[in-house]
């Protein structure tokens, strides 16, 4: 009897702990801010003035480069983006498409970005690519869309 009561108490405590550690649903800005591997992306989104856009209602899909992806970008390019807010905003907007596109929903083809150019989406089994980037973590769900962590920073085509 005591053993059974102890097991039930332990199970209840584990259930409560699991509930306490599950983050509440939040918009993309807040959901992505919780992920430590996206600190550079989050900082640049704020710097470019895109945080409110990622917080608004409406379905969006964000292809968020990891911190490792940003480390691969030449320092000169990062400095140029930091010095040109309009170009930084354009590069980040190239990572955002309208609509909620989960990994299961990806169909090969072009998807128009918020920047105006199109990204090439492809899928083979559970393997998803965006231009020349690979999705490392798919389906980070938010109240106003979904994000996918990618292994490269995508640069829009030159006009």
N, C-alpha and C positions, 0 to 999 in steps of 0.2 A: 504494500500500500504506500509506504513512504517512498519507495523507489519510483512508483508510478507518478506520484505527486511531484517528485523531483524532476522527472522527465518532462511532465507537462509544464512545469515552471520554466525549465530550460528551453523548451520549444517556444513558449510564449515570449520569453526574453529575446530569443533569436529572431522571432518574427517582428517584434518591436524594433530591434536594432536594424533590421533590414528596411523597415519603413522609414526609420529616421535617417538612413544614409541615401535613400533614393531622392534625388533632387526633384523639386516641383517643376512641372512643365513651365517653360519660359520661352521668350522670343529668341531668335537666332543670336542676337548680340549677346544676351546673357548666357545662353547655352554654350556658345563658343568661348566665352570668357572663363568658363569653368575648366576648360581643357588646358593644362599646362604646356602641351606641345604646340599650342597655337598662340603663344604670347606675342610673337612678332606680328602675326596677322592681326591680332586684336589691337595692338598698339597702332599699327598703320591704318586700320579701319577708323579708329578714333581720330587720328591725325588728318585723314582725308575727309572727315566729316560724313562718313557713311554709317555711323552707329545708329542714328535715328532711322535710316532707310532699312536697316536690318532688324529694327525693332517694330516696324509698322505691321499692320494687318495685311493679309494677302499672302499668297503662297510664293515662296522663293526657294531656289536651290543654290547653295553656295559650295564651291569647290575651294576649300580652304587649305592653302599650302602650310605644311608643318614648319616648325622652326628649322629643322634640318634642310628643308627645301630652300628657305631664305638664306641659309649659310652658303649654299651653292651659287647664289647670285653674286656676280663680281661686285666688289666694294664700290667701284666707280659707278655702277648702275644704281646701287642703293643710295649713294650720295646724290646722284642726279634726281632720283625720285623724291628724296627728302627735300631737295631744293625747289622742286616743281610740284606744288600741290595738285594742279590740274592733271598732270601726267600720272601722279600717284593714284588719284581717284580713277583715272581711266584704266590703269593696270588692275586695280582691285575690282572695278565694275566688270572687267573681262572675266572675272571668276564667279559672276552671279548671273543666273538665268531666272526668268519668270516661271512659276509653276513648281509644284512639289514633285521632284523626280527621284524616286528611291532607286537603289541599285537594281531591284527587280524590274523597275519600269524603264530602264535605259534601253533605247533602241538605237542601232547604228545609224548615224547620220549627223546632220548639223543642228546645233541649238543656238539660237540668237541670244547674245549676252546683253546685259544692261549697258555695256560700253558701245554696243552697236554691231560689232563684228560677230562672227559665228565660231563656236567651238565644235570640234569633231568628237562625237561620243561613239564609243565602241564597247562591245561586251562579248566575252567568250566564257560561257559558264558563269562563274561568280567573279571573274576577272573583268574589271571595268577600267577603261582608259578615257582620258579627257585630253585631246590633242596628244602631246607626248608624255603626259603625266599618268601615273598609275594611282588608282584609289587605294589608299592604305587602310583606311577605316571608313566604312560605308554607313550611311543611314544614322547620322547623329540627328535625332528627331527634336524639333522645336515646335512651339505653338504656331508659328507662322511659316514653317517650311522644314527643310531638311538640309543637312550639310554632309559633305564627304571630305575627309582629310586626304590630300594628295601629296605626292612626293616631289613636285616641281612647282616653281612659280611660272605661271603662264604669262607670256608677253603678247599683247595684241599685235596684229599685223600693222606694219607701217602704212600710213595713208599716202 
